[in-house]
Amino acid sequence: MNEDEAKISLEEATGGSSNQTITVSNGIEKVALTVKGGKSDVADVTDGTADGSLKELSINAENDLRIRALDADIATIDATESTGGVRVSSTNTGNVTFTGGKGDDRLTI
């Protein structure tokens, strides 16, 4: 593997006010997110060092997952392994590649 990857697992991550945040740093280029159990709601996936190194997000969700905001530098979102619906909101104003899975997947920019 040529990239630095953070593997993160969640199980029914909800915070009522959607305060679940995933922050990575130290040159992480990819977040591989696995979600099990019931629906999950994540407020933000972001690069804590703001160095622009976080470029990719892969999602494997067995139930519905909502990510309310993505780091603006994430240009590739791969949810092909997901069976639940994936809803992602991104502030990236450049080119974004989004590949959905078996659920009702949506990308909002």
Biopython code that builds the backbone (N, CA, C, O; Angstrom):
import numpy as np
from Bio.PDB.StructureBuilder import StructureBuilder

atoms = [
    (1, "MET", "N", (0.847, -1.169, 0.000)),
    (1, "MET", "CA", (0.000, 0.000, 0.000)),
    (1, "MET", "C", (0.893, 1.233, 0.000)),
    (1, "MET", "O", (1.804, 1.340, 0.821)),
    (2, "ASN", "N", (0.638, 2.161, -0.913)),
    (2, "ASN", "CA", (1.431, 3.375, -1.021)),
    (2, "ASN", "C", (0.886, 4.520, -0.194)),
    (2, "ASN", "O", (1.593, 5.504, 0.025)),
    (3, "GLU", "N", (-0.322, 4.426, 0.261)),
    (3, "GLU", "CA", (-0.945, 5.525, 0.983)),
    (3, "GLU", "C", (-1.074, 5.198, 2.463)),
    (3, "GLU", "O", (-1.093, 4.036, 2.867)),
    (4, "ASP", "N", (-1.162, 6.246, 3.248)),
    (4, "ASP", "CA", (-1.426, 6.086, 4.670)),
    (4, "ASP", "C", (-2.932, 6.014, 4.860)),
    (4, "ASP", "O", (-3.668, 6.889, 4.403)),
    (5, "GLU", "N", (-3.387, 4.966, 5.538)),
    (5, "GLU", "CA", (-4.816, 4.698, 5.672)),
    (5, "GLU", "C", (-5.188, 4.553, 7.138)),
    (5, "GLU", "O", (-4.479, 3.910, 7.912)),
    (6, "ALA", "N", (-6.313, 5.161, 7.509)),
    (6, "ALA", "CA", (-6.885, 4.992, 8.837)),
    (6, "ALA", "C", (-8.123, 4.124, 8.700)),
    (6, "ALA", "O", (-9.042, 4.464, 7.956)),
    (7, "LYS", "N", (-8.153, 2.996, 9.418)),
    (7, "LYS", "CA", (-9.315, 2.110, 9.400)),
    (7, "LYS", "C", (-10.121, 2.380, 10.666)),
    (7, "LYS", "O", (-9.608, 2.276, 11.781)),
    (8, "ILE", "N", (-11.394, 2.728, 10.473)),
    (8, "ILE", "CA", (-12.253, 3.118, 11.586)),
    (8, "ILE", "C", (-13.529, 2.301, 11.529)),
    (8, "ILE", "O", (-14.140, 2.161, 10.469)),
    (9, "SER", "N", (-13.933, 1.756, 12.682)),
    (9, "SER", "CA", (-15.176, 0.986, 12.776)),
    (9, "SER", "C", (-16.138, 1.696, 13.717)),
    (9, "SER", "O", (-15.756, 2.149, 14.796)),
    (10, "LEU", "N", (-17.393, 1.784, 13.289)),
    (10, "LEU", "CA", (-18.446, 2.379, 14.098)),
    (10, "LEU", "C", (-19.581, 1.385, 14.243)),
    (10, "LEU", "O", (-19.803, 0.545, 13.370)),
    (11, "GLU", "N", (-20.297, 1.486, 15.351)),
    (11, "GLU", "CA", (-21.496, 0.671, 15.538)),
    (11, "GLU", "C", (-22.597, 1.558, 16.073)),
    (11, "GLU", "O", (-22.542, 2.027, 17.210)),
    (12, "GLU", "N", (-23.617, 1.787, 15.225)),
    (12, "GLU", "CA", (-24.750, 2.640, 15.565)),
    (12, "GLU", "C", (-24.283, 3.954, 16.168)),
    (12, "GLU", "O", (-24.666, 4.302, 17.285)),
    (13, "ALA", "N", (-23.463, 4.677, 15.433)),
    (13, "ALA", "CA", (-22.918, 5.951, 15.909)),
    (13, "ALA", "C", (-23.944, 7.054, 15.715)),
    (13, "ALA", "O", (-24.176, 7.516, 14.598)),
    (14, "THR", "N", (-24.536, 7.457, 16.786)),
    (14, "THR", "CA", (-25.467, 8.580, 16.764)),
    (14, "THR", "C", (-25.194, 9.418, 18.004)),
    (14, "THR", "O", (-24.750, 8.910, 19.033)),
    (15, "GLY", "N", (-25.463, 10.687, 17.885)),
    (15, "GLY", "CA", (-25.225, 11.561, 19.017)),
    (15, "GLY", "C", (-26.400, 12.450, 19.329)),
    (15, "GLY", "O", (-26.266, 13.425, 20.068)),
    (16, "GLY", "N", (-27.548, 12.126, 18.777)),
    (16, "GLY", "CA", (-28.713, 12.963, 19.022)),
    (16, "GLY", "C", (-28.632, 14.269, 18.255)),
    (16, "GLY", "O", (-29.524, 14.598, 17.473)),
    (17, "SER", "N", (-27.566, 15.005, 18.483)),
    (17, "SER", "CA", (-27.371, 16.264, 17.771)),
    (17, "SER", "C", (-26.333, 16.092, 16.665)),
    (17, "SER", "O", (-25.797, 17.075, 16.154)),
    (18, "SER", "N", (-26.057, 14.862, 16.303)),
    (18, "SER", "CA", (-25.083, 14.525, 15.268)),
    (18, "SER", "C", (-23.719, 15.124, 15.571)),
    (18, "SER", "O", (-23.154, 15.856, 14.758)),
    (19, "ASN", "N", (-23.199, 14.808, 16.743)),
    (19, "ASN", "CA", (-21.911, 15.364, 17.133)),
    (19, "ASN", "C", (-20.766, 14.371, 16.979)),
    (19, "ASN", "O", (-19.681, 14.602, 17.514)),
    (20, "GLN", "N", (-20.979, 13.285, 16.269)),
    (20, "GLN", "CA", (-19.920, 12.309, 16.022)),
    (20, "GLN", "C", (-19.008, 12.850, 14.928)),
    (20, "GLN", "O", (-19.454, 13.075, 13.803)),
    (21, "THR", "N", (-17.741, 13.058, 15.250)),
    (21, "THR", "CA", (-16.786, 13.602, 14.292)),
    (21, "THR", "C", (-15.596, 12.668, 14.165)),
    (21, "THR", "O", (-15.095, 12.147, 15.162)),
    (22, "ILE", "N", (-15.150, 12.460, 12.940)),
    (22, "ILE", "CA", (-13.957, 11.658, 12.673)),
    (22, "ILE", "C", (-12.888, 12.623, 12.171)),
    (22, "ILE", "O", (-13.051, 13.261, 11.131)),
    (23, "THR", "N", (-11.792, 12.722, 12.922)),
    (23, "THR", "CA", (-10.691, 13.603, 12.552)),
    (23, "THR", "C", (-9.418, 12.786, 12.468)),
    (23, "THR", "O", (-9.073, 12.074, 13.411)),
    (24, "VAL", "N", (-8.717, 12.879, 11.350)),
    (24, "VAL", "CA", (-7.446, 12.175, 11.176)),
    (24, "VAL", "C", (-6.356, 13.211, 10.946)),
    (24, "VAL", "O", (-6.637, 14.351, 10.577)),
    (25, "SER", "N", (-5.108, 12.804, 11.168)),
    (25, "SER", "CA", (-3.988, 13.727, 10.970)),
    (25, "SER", "C", (-2.740, 12.944, 10.596)),
    (25, "SER", "O", (-2.809, 11.747, 10.316)),
    (26, "ASN", "N", (-1.610, 13.617, 10.592)),
    (26, "ASN", "CA", (-0.306, 13.008, 10.320)),
    (26, "ASN", "C", (-0.199, 12.395, 8.927)),
    (26, "ASN", "O", (0.372, 11.317, 8.762)),
    (27, "GLY", "N", (-0.744, 13.076, 7.932)),
    (27, "GLY", "CA", (-0.575, 12.632, 6.556)),
    (27, "GLY", "C", (-1.476, 11.500, 6.111)),
    (27, "GLY", "O", (-1.217, 10.887, 5.076)),
    (28, "ILE", "N", (-2.529, 11.203, 6.859)),
    (28, "ILE", "CA", (-3.471, 10.157, 6.444)),
    (28, "ILE", "C", (-4.105, 10.585, 5.120)),
    (28, "ILE", "O", (-4.611, 11.700, 4.992)),
    (29, "GLU", "N", (-4.071, 9.679, 4.135)),
    (29, "GLU", "CA", (-4.604, 9.961, 2.806)),
    (29, "GLU", "C", (-5.970, 9.329, 2.564)),
    (29, "GLU", "O", (-6.728, 9.778, 1.706)),
    (30, "LYS", "N", (-6.279, 8.271, 3.338)),
    (30, "LYS", "CA", (-7.527, 7.547, 3.105)),
    (30, "LYS", "C", (-8.131, 7.131, 4.442)),
    (30, "LYS", "O", (-7.424, 6.693, 5.350)),
    (31, "VAL", "N", (-9.452, 7.277, 4.547)),
    (31, "VAL", "CA", (-10.202, 6.747, 5.679)),
    (31, "VAL", "C", (-11.051, 5.605, 5.157)),
    (31, "VAL", "O", (-11.837, 5.778, 4.225)),
    (32, "ALA", "N", (-10.887, 4.424, 5.767)),
    (32, "ALA", "CA", (-11.704, 3.250, 5.446)),
    (32, "ALA", "C", (-12.678, 3.082, 6.606)),
    (32, "ALA", "O", (-12.286, 2.675, 7.700)),
    (33, "LEU", "N", (-13.939, 3.394, 6.365)),
    (33, "LEU", "CA", (-14.964, 3.423, 7.409)),
    (33, "LEU", "C", (-15.867, 2.208, 7.286)),
    (33, "LEU", "O", (-16.483, 1.980, 6.245)),
    (34, "THR", "N", (-15.938, 1.422, 8.372)),
    (34, "THR", "CA", (-16.835, 0.270, 8.443)),
    (34, "THR", "C", (-17.905, 0.577, 9.480)),
    (34, "THR", "O", (-17.592, 0.960, 10.608)),
    (35, "VAL", "N", (-19.176, 0.408, 9.098)),
    (35, "VAL", "CA", (-20.286, 0.729, 9.994)),
    (35, "VAL", "C", (-21.168, -0.499, 10.136)),
    (35, "VAL", "O", (-21.659, -1.046, 9.149)),
    (36, "LYS", "N", (-21.364, -0.927, 11.388)),
    (36, "LYS", "CA", (-22.196, -2.096, 11.678)),
    (36, "LYS", "C", (-23.368, -1.690, 12.571)),
    (36, "LYS", "O", (-23.391, -0.593, 13.127)),
    (37, "GLY", "N", (-24.323, -2.583, 12.694)),
    (37, "GLY", "CA", (-25.467, -2.314, 13.556)),
    (37, "GLY", "C", (-26.488, -1.439, 12.865)),
    (37, "GLY", "O", (-26.632, -1.480, 11.643)),
    (38, "GLY", "N", (-27.197, -0.646, 13.653)),
    (38, "GLY", "CA", (-28.256, 0.208, 13.125)),
    (38, "GLY", "C", (-27.730, 1.439, 12.422)),
    (38, "GLY", "O", (-26.540, 1.536, 12.124)),
    (39, "LYS", "N", (-28.614, 2.371, 12.162)),
    (39, "LYS", "CA", (-28.275, 3.597, 11.456)),
    (39, "LYS", "C", (-27.194, 4.372, 12.205)),
    (39, "LYS", "O", (-27.133, 4.356, 13.434)),
    (40, "SER", "N", (-26.349, 5.047, 11.437)),
    (40, "SER", "CA", (-25.301, 5.885, 12.017)),
    (40, "SER", "C", (-25.353, 7.273, 11.401)),
    (40, "SER", "O", (-25.712, 7.439, 10.236)),
    (41, "ASP", "N", (-24.988, 8.268, 12.201)),
    (41, "ASP", "CA", (-25.008, 9.659, 11.791)),
    (41, "ASP", "C", (-23.693, 10.299, 12.232)),
    (41, "ASP", "O", (-23.406, 10.383, 13.426)),
    (42, "VAL", "N", (-22.902, 10.746, 11.268)),
    (42, "VAL", "CA", (-21.596, 11.339, 11.552)),
    (42, "VAL", "C", (-21.644, 12.800, 11.125)),
    (42, "VAL", "O", (-22.064, 13.111, 10.010)),
    (43, "ALA", "N", (-21.217, 13.693, 12.003)),
    (43, "ALA", "CA", (-21.249, 15.119, 11.690)),
    (43, "ALA", "C", (-20.206, 15.496, 10.657)),
    (43, "ALA", "O", (-20.487, 16.285, 9.754)),
    (44, "ASP", "N", (-18.991, 14.938, 10.777)),
    (44, "ASP", "CA", (-17.899, 15.424, 9.946)),
    (44, "ASP", "C", (-16.800, 14.384, 9.835)),
    (44, "ASP", "O", (-16.507, 13.675, 10.798)),
    (45, "VAL", "N", (-16.191, 14.293, 8.660)),
    (45, "VAL", "CA", (-14.963, 13.538, 8.440)),
    (45, "VAL", "C", (-13.966, 14.558, 7.932)),
    (45, "VAL", "O", (-14.161, 15.151, 6.871)),
    (46, "THR", "N", (-12.879, 14.770, 8.699)),
    (46, "THR", "CA", (-11.982, 15.876, 8.374)),
    (46, "THR", "C", (-10.518, 15.554, 8.630)),
    (46, "THR", "O", (-10.185, 14.646, 9.391)),
    (47, "ASP", "N", (-9.666, 16.308, 7.985)),
    (47, "ASP", "CA", (-8.223, 16.234, 8.172)),
    (47, "ASP", "C", (-7.856, 17.257, 9.245)),
    (47, "ASP", "O", (-7.915, 18.462, 8.999)),
    (48, "GLY", "N", (-7.483, 16.789, 10.416)),
    (48, "GLY", "CA", (-7.188, 17.663, 11.542)),
    (48, "GLY", "C", (-5.976, 18.536, 11.345)),
    (48, "GLY", "O", (-5.856, 19.570, 12.002)),
    (49, "THR", "N", (-5.071, 18.157, 10.461)),
    (49, "THR", "CA", (-3.886, 18.975, 10.227)),
    (49, "THR", "C", (-4.094, 19.960, 9.089)),
    (49, "THR", "O", (-3.251, 20.828, 8.859)),
    (50, "ALA", "N", (-5.186, 19.838, 8.386)),
    (50, "ALA", "CA", (-5.537, 20.746, 7.283)),
    (50, "ALA", "C", (-4.405, 20.866, 6.261)),
    (50, "ALA", "O", (-4.192, 21.933, 5.684)),
    (51, "ASP", "N", (-3.685, 19.771, 6.044)),
    (51, "ASP", "CA", (-2.577, 19.804, 5.088)),
    (51, "ASP", "C", (-2.983, 19.317, 3.703)),
    (51, "ASP", "O", (-2.148, 19.247, 2.801)),
    (52, "GLY", "N", (-4.249, 18.984, 3.529)),
    (52, "GLY", "CA", (-4.743, 18.559, 2.228)),
    (52, "GLY", "C", (-4.400, 17.141, 1.842)),
    (52, "GLY", "O", (-4.594, 16.751, 0.691)),
    (53, "SER", "N", (-3.891, 16.353, 2.786)),
    (53, "SER", "CA", (-3.481, 14.985, 2.434)),
    (53, "SER", "C", (-4.649, 14.004, 2.372)),
    (53, "SER", "O", (-4.562, 13.000, 1.665)),
    (54, "LEU", "N", (-5.731, 14.265, 3.087)),
    (54, "LEU", "CA", (-6.882, 13.350, 3.088)),
    (54, "LEU", "C", (-7.641, 13.509, 1.779)),
    (54, "LEU", "O", (-8.254, 14.546, 1.528)),
    (55, "LYS", "N", (-7.595, 12.459, 0.937)),
    (55, "LYS", "CA", (-8.171, 12.532, -0.406)),
    (55, "LYS", "C", (-9.264, 11.515, -0.677)),
    (55, "LYS", "O", (-10.033, 11.673, -1.626)),
    (56, "GLU", "N", (-9.348, 10.460, 0.151)),
    (56, "GLU", "CA", (-10.238, 9.344, -0.191)),
    (56, "GLU", "C", (-10.977, 8.820, 1.033)),
    (56, "GLU", "O", (-10.438, 8.773, 2.139)),
    (57, "LEU", "N", (-12.230, 8.427, 0.800)),
    (57, "LEU", "CA", (-13.061, 7.810, 1.833)),
    (57, "LEU", "C", (-13.690, 6.562, 1.241)),
    (57, "LEU", "O", (-14.353, 6.626, 0.206)),
    (58, "SER", "N", (-13.481, 5.414, 1.900)),
    (58, "SER", "CA", (-14.197, 4.201, 1.504)),
    (58, "SER", "C", (-15.155, 3.851, 2.628)),
    (58, "SER", "O", (-14.833, 3.989, 3.808)),
    (59, "ILE", "N", (-16.341, 3.395, 2.239)),
    (59, "ILE", "CA", (-17.412, 3.130, 3.202)),
    (59, "ILE", "C", (-17.953, 1.735, 2.988)),
    (59, "ILE", "O", (-18.276, 1.343, 1.867)),
    (60, "ASN", "N", (-18.050, 0.986, 4.080)),
    (60, "ASN", "CA", (-18.703, -0.317, 4.093)),
    (60, "ASN", "C", (-19.730, -0.270, 5.216)),
    (60, "ASN", "O", (-19.408, -0.522, 6.377)),
    (61, "ALA", "N", (-20.971, 0.055, 4.858)),
    (61, "ALA", "CA", (-22.037, 0.228, 5.846)),
    (61, "ALA", "C", (-23.123, -0.813, 5.619)),
    (61, "ALA", "O", (-23.668, -0.927, 4.521)),
    (62, "GLU", "N", (-23.430, -1.568, 6.661)),
    (62, "GLU", "CA", (-24.479, -2.587, 6.524)),
    (62, "GLU", "C", (-25.863, -2.012, 6.774)),
    (62, "GLU", "O", (-26.861, -2.687, 6.519)),
    (63, "ASN", "N", (-25.947, -0.784, 7.265)),
    (63, "ASN", "CA", (-27.220, -0.106, 7.459)),
    (63, "ASN", "C", (-27.034, 1.344, 7.013)),
    (63, "ASN", "O", (-25.958, 1.706, 6.537)),
    (64, "ASP", "N", (-28.049, 2.162, 7.156)),
    (64, "ASP", "CA", (-27.981, 3.538, 6.692)),
    (64, "ASP", "C", (-26.889, 4.329, 7.412)),
    (64, "ASP", "O", (-26.703, 4.201, 8.622)),
    (65, "LEU", "N", (-26.172, 5.149, 6.640)),
    (65, "LEU", "CA", (-25.127, 6.024, 7.160)),
    (65, "LEU", "C", (-25.310, 7.404, 6.571)),
    (65, "LEU", "O", (-25.474, 7.560, 5.361)),
    (66, "ARG", "N", (-25.281, 8.400, 7.430)),
    (66, "ARG", "CA", (-25.320, 9.787, 6.977)),
    (66, "ARG", "C", (-24.048, 10.481, 7.449)),
    (66, "ARG", "O", (-23.716, 10.442, 8.633)),
    (67, "ILE", "N", (-23.343, 11.112, 6.523)),
    (67, "ILE", "CA", (-22.192, 11.947, 6.848)),
    (67, "ILE", "C", (-22.571, 13.357, 6.430)),
    (67, "ILE", "O", (-22.761, 13.639, 5.247)),
    (68, "ARG", "N", (-22.679, 14.234, 7.411)),
    (68, "ARG", "CA", (-23.191, 15.586, 7.161)),
    (68, "ARG", "C", (-22.184, 16.520, 6.500)),
    (68, "ARG", "O", (-22.584, 17.469, 5.825)),
    (69, "ALA", "N", (-20.888, 16.273, 6.679)),
    (69, "ALA", "CA", (-19.875, 17.133, 6.059)),
    (69, "ALA", "C", (-18.579, 16.358, 5.878)),
    (69, "ALA", "O", (-18.139, 15.634, 6.771)),
    (70, "LEU", "N", (-17.980, 16.521, 4.711)),
    (70, "LEU", "CA", (-16.674, 15.915, 4.417)),
    (70, "LEU", "C", (-15.640, 17.007, 4.241)),
    (70, "LEU", "O", (-15.953, 18.121, 3.821)),
    (71, "ASP", "N", (-14.408, 16.671, 4.569)),
    (71, "ASP", "CA", (-13.291, 17.556, 4.294)),
    (71, "ASP", "C", (-13.324, 17.926, 2.814)),
    (71, "ASP", "O", (-13.554, 17.067, 1.962)),
    (72, "ALA", "N", (-13.099, 19.182, 2.512)),
    (72, "ALA", "CA", (-13.208, 19.673, 1.132)),
    (72, "ALA", "C", (-12.189, 19.043, 0.185)),
    (72, "ALA", "O", (-12.373, 19.096, -1.031)),
    (73, "ASP", "N", (-11.119, 18.450, 0.716)),
    (73, "ASP", "CA", (-10.099, 17.843, -0.137)),
    (73, "ASP", "C", (-10.415, 16.408, -0.541)),
    (73, "ASP", "O", (-9.736, 15.857, -1.408)),
    (74, "ILE", "N", (-11.429, 15.788, 0.066)),
    (74, "ILE", "CA", (-11.780, 14.408, -0.291)),
    (74, "ILE", "C", (-12.421, 14.417, -1.676)),
    (74, "ILE", "O", (-13.479, 15.013, -1.880)),
    (75, "ALA", "N", (-11.760, 13.743, -2.628)),
    (75, "ALA", "CA", (-12.218, 13.743, -4.014)),
    (75, "ALA", "C", (-12.748, 12.391, -4.472)),
    (75, "ALA", "O", (-13.354, 12.291, -5.539)),
    (76, "THR", "N", (-12.521, 11.337, -3.664)),
    (76, "THR", "CA", (-12.999, 10.006, -4.030)),
    (76, "THR", "C", (-13.765, 9.411, -2.861)),
    (76, "THR", "O", (-13.250, 9.311, -1.747)),
    (77, "ILE", "N", (-15.012, 9.014, -3.134)),
    (77, "ILE", "CA", (-15.864, 8.380, -2.134)),
    (77, "ILE", "C", (-16.332, 7.062, -2.728)),
    (77, "ILE", "O", (-17.028, 7.045, -3.744)),
    (78, "ASP", "N", (-15.952, 5.963, -2.099)),
    (78, "ASP", "CA", (-16.265, 4.631, -2.609)),
    (78, "ASP", "C", (-17.127, 3.896, -1.594)),
    (78, "ASP", "O", (-16.652, 3.506, -0.528)),
    (79, "ALA", "N", (-18.404, 3.711, -1.935)),
    (79, "ALA", "CA", (-19.335, 3.012, -1.056)),
    (79, "ALA", "C", (-19.806, 1.693, -1.680)),
    (79, "ALA", "O", (-20.881, 1.201, -1.339)),
    (80, "THR", "N", (-19.017, 1.123, -2.581)),
    (80, "THR", "CA", (-19.437, -0.077, -3.295)),
    (80, "THR", "C", (-19.665, -1.277, -2.383)),
    (80, "THR", "O", (-20.433, -2.172, -2.737)),
    (81, "GLU", "N", (-19.028, -1.319, -1.236)),
    (81, "GLU", "CA", (-19.203, -2.444, -0.306)),
    (81, "GLU", "C", (-20.414, -2.280, 0.605)),
    (81, "GLU", "O", (-20.732, -3.188, 1.372)),
    (82, "SER", "N", (-21.092, -1.141, 0.534)),
    (82, "SER", "CA", (-22.224, -0.849, 1.427)),
    (82, "SER", "C", (-23.509, -1.486, 0.943)),
    (82, "SER", "O", (-23.801, -1.504, -0.253)),
    (83, "THR", "N", (-24.270, -2.010, 1.889)),
    (83, "THR", "CA", (-25.595, -2.537, 1.579)),
    (83, "THR", "C", (-26.693, -1.613, 2.091)),
    (83, "THR", "O", (-27.836, -1.706, 1.645)),
    (84, "GLY", "N", (-26.362, -0.732, 3.013)),
    (84, "GLY", "CA", (-27.303, 0.271, 3.508)),
    (84, "GLY", "C", (-27.211, 1.532, 2.671)),
    (84, "GLY", "O", (-26.295, 1.682, 1.862)),
    (85, "GLY", "N", (-28.150, 2.434, 2.863)),
    (85, "GLY", "CA", (-28.128, 3.699, 2.153)),
    (85, "GLY", "C", (-27.059, 4.616, 2.717)),
    (85, "GLY", "O", (-26.942, 4.764, 3.933)),
    (86, "VAL", "N", (-26.282, 5.229, 1.845)),
    (86, "VAL", "CA", (-25.219, 6.143, 2.246)),
    (86, "VAL", "C", (-25.573, 7.532, 1.741)),
    (86, "VAL", "O", (-25.784, 7.728, 0.544)),
    (87, "ARG", "N", (-25.639, 8.505, 2.661)),
    (87, "ARG", "CA", (-25.913, 9.903, 2.308)),
    (87, "ARG", "C", (-24.717, 10.731, 2.753)),
    (87, "ARG", "O", (-24.375, 10.758, 3.936)),
    (88, "VAL", "N", (-24.090, 11.402, 1.806)),
    (88, "VAL", "CA", (-22.878, 12.168, 2.088)),
    (88, "VAL", "C", (-23.050, 13.589, 1.563)),
    (88, "VAL", "O", (-23.534, 13.799, 0.451)),
    (89, "SER", "N", (-22.647, 14.562, 2.381)),
    (89, "SER", "CA", (-22.600, 15.958, 1.956)),
    (89, "SER", "C", (-21.140, 16.388, 1.922)),
    (89, "SER", "O", (-20.395, 16.160, 2.875)),
    (90, "SER", "N", (-20.735, 17.013, 0.816)),
    (90, "SER", "CA", (-19.347, 17.424, 0.631)),
    (90, "SER", "C", (-19.273, 18.893, 0.270)),
    (90, "SER", "O", (-20.168, 19.425, -0.386)),
    (91, "THR", "N", (-18.200, 19.550, 0.703)),
    (91, "THR", "CA", (-17.970, 20.945, 0.338)),
    (91, "THR", "C", (-16.920, 21.061, -0.755)),
    (91, "THR", "O", (-16.494, 22.167, -1.086)),
    (92, "ASN", "N", (-16.496, 19.933, -1.322)),
    (92, "ASN", "CA", (-15.503, 19.940, -2.386)),
    (92, "ASN", "C", (-16.134, 20.549, -3.636)),
    (92, "ASN", "O", (-17.137, 20.044, -4.141)),
    (93, "THR", "N", (-15.550, 21.623, -4.127)),
    (93, "THR", "CA", (-16.100, 22.281, -5.317)),
    (93, "THR", "C", (-15.391, 21.859, -6.598)),
    (93, "THR", "O", (-15.713, 22.344, -7.682)),
    (94, "GLY", "N", (-14.420, 20.951, -6.468)),
    (94, "GLY", "CA", (-13.726, 20.422, -7.643)),
    (94, "GLY", "C", (-14.390, 19.142, -8.116)),
    (94, "GLY", "O", (-15.581, 18.933, -7.888)),
    (95, "ASN", "N", (-13.630, 18.298, -8.765)),
    (95, "ASN", "CA", (-14.144, 17.016, -9.236)),
    (95, "ASN", "C", (-14.228, 16.026, -8.087)),
    (95, "ASN", "O", (-13.274, 15.863, -7.327)),
    (96, "VAL", "N", (-15.373, 15.364, -7.962)),
    (96, "VAL", "CA", (-15.586, 14.345, -6.944)),
    (96, "VAL", "C", (-16.080, 13.083, -7.636)),
    (96, "VAL", "O", (-16.998, 13.135, -8.455)),
    (97, "THR", "N", (-15.471, 11.950, -7.304)),
    (97, "THR", "CA", (-15.923, 10.664, -7.814)),
    (97, "THR", "C", (-16.650, 9.954, -6.683)),
    (97, "THR", "O", (-16.080, 9.710, -5.619)),
    (98, "PHE", "N", (-17.918, 9.625, -6.923)),
    (98, "PHE", "CA", (-18.743, 8.938, -5.923)),
    (98, "PHE", "C", (-19.263, 7.651, -6.535)),
    (98, "PHE", "O", (-19.920, 7.673, -7.575)),
    (99, "THR", "N", (-18.968, 6.528, -5.888)),
    (99, "THR", "CA", (-19.461, 5.236, -6.354)),
    (99, "THR", "C", (-20.303, 4.640, -5.239)),
    (99, "THR", "O", (-19.802, 4.379, -4.145)),
    (100, "GLY", "N", (-21.576, 4.427, -5.516)),
    (100, "GLY", "CA", (-22.498, 3.903, -4.518)),
    (100, "GLY", "C", (-22.496, 2.395, -4.461)),
    (100, "GLY", "O", (-21.866, 1.720, -5.276)),
    (101, "GLY", "N", (-23.225, 1.873, -3.468)),
    (101, "GLY", "CA", (-23.342, 0.437, -3.270)),
    (101, "GLY", "C", (-24.746, -0.037, -3.594)),
    (101, "GLY", "O", (-25.353, 0.418, -4.563)),
    (102, "LYS", "N", (-25.263, -0.955, -2.781)),
    (102, "LYS", "CA", (-26.565, -1.568, -3.043)),
    (102, "LYS", "C", (-27.739, -0.778, -2.474)),
    (102, "LYS", "O", (-28.886, -1.033, -2.843)),
    (103, "GLY", "N", (-27.474, 0.181, -1.575)),
    (103, "GLY", "CA", (-28.545, 0.946, -0.948)),
    (103, "GLY", "C", (-28.939, 2.169, -1.766)),
    (103, "GLY", "O", (-28.491, 2.350, -2.898)),
    (104, "ASP", "N", (-29.780, 2.998, -1.175)),
    (104, "ASP", "CA", (-30.215, 4.254, -1.785)),
    (104, "ASP", "C", (-29.167, 5.310, -1.421)),
    (104, "ASP", "O", (-29.289, 5.989, -0.402)),
    (105, "ASP", "N", (-28.145, 5.439, -2.258)),
    (105, "ASP", "CA", (-26.997, 6.292, -1.958)),
    (105, "ASP", "C", (-27.139, 7.658, -2.614)),
    (105, "ASP", "O", (-27.644, 7.782, -3.730)),
    (106, "ARG", "N", (-26.673, 8.702, -1.880)),
    (106, "ARG", "CA", (-26.794, 10.078, -2.386)),
    (106, "ARG", "C", (-25.564, 10.896, -2.009)),
    (106, "ARG", "O", (-25.023, 10.761, -0.911)),
    (107, "LEU", "N", (-25.139, 11.735, -2.924)),
    (107, "LEU", "CA", (-24.066, 12.682, -2.676)),
    (107, "LEU", "C", (-24.632, 14.075, -2.915)),
    (107, "LEU", "O", (-25.223, 14.347, -3.960)),
    (108, "THR", "N", (-24.443, 14.959, -1.930)),
    (108, "THR", "CA", (-24.875, 16.357, -2.059)),
    (108, "THR", "C", (-23.636, 17.227, -1.983)),
    (108, "THR", "O", (-22.825, 17.099, -1.066)),
    (109, "ILE", "N", (-23.502, 18.104, -2.948)),
    (109, "ILE", "CA", (-22.342, 19.022, -2.966)),
    (109, "ILE", "C", (-22.854, 20.438, -2.897)),
    (109, "ILE", "O", (-22.064, 21.381, -2.899)),
]
sb = StructureBuilder()
sb.init_structure("model")
sb.init_model(0)
sb.init_chain("A")
sb.init_seg("    ")
for serial, (resi, resn, name, xyz) in enumerate(atoms, 1):
    if name == "N":
        sb.init_residue(resn, " ", resi, " ")
    sb.init_atom(name, np.array(xyz, "f"), 0.0, 1.0, " ", f" {name:<3s}", serial, name[0])
structure = sb.get_structure()
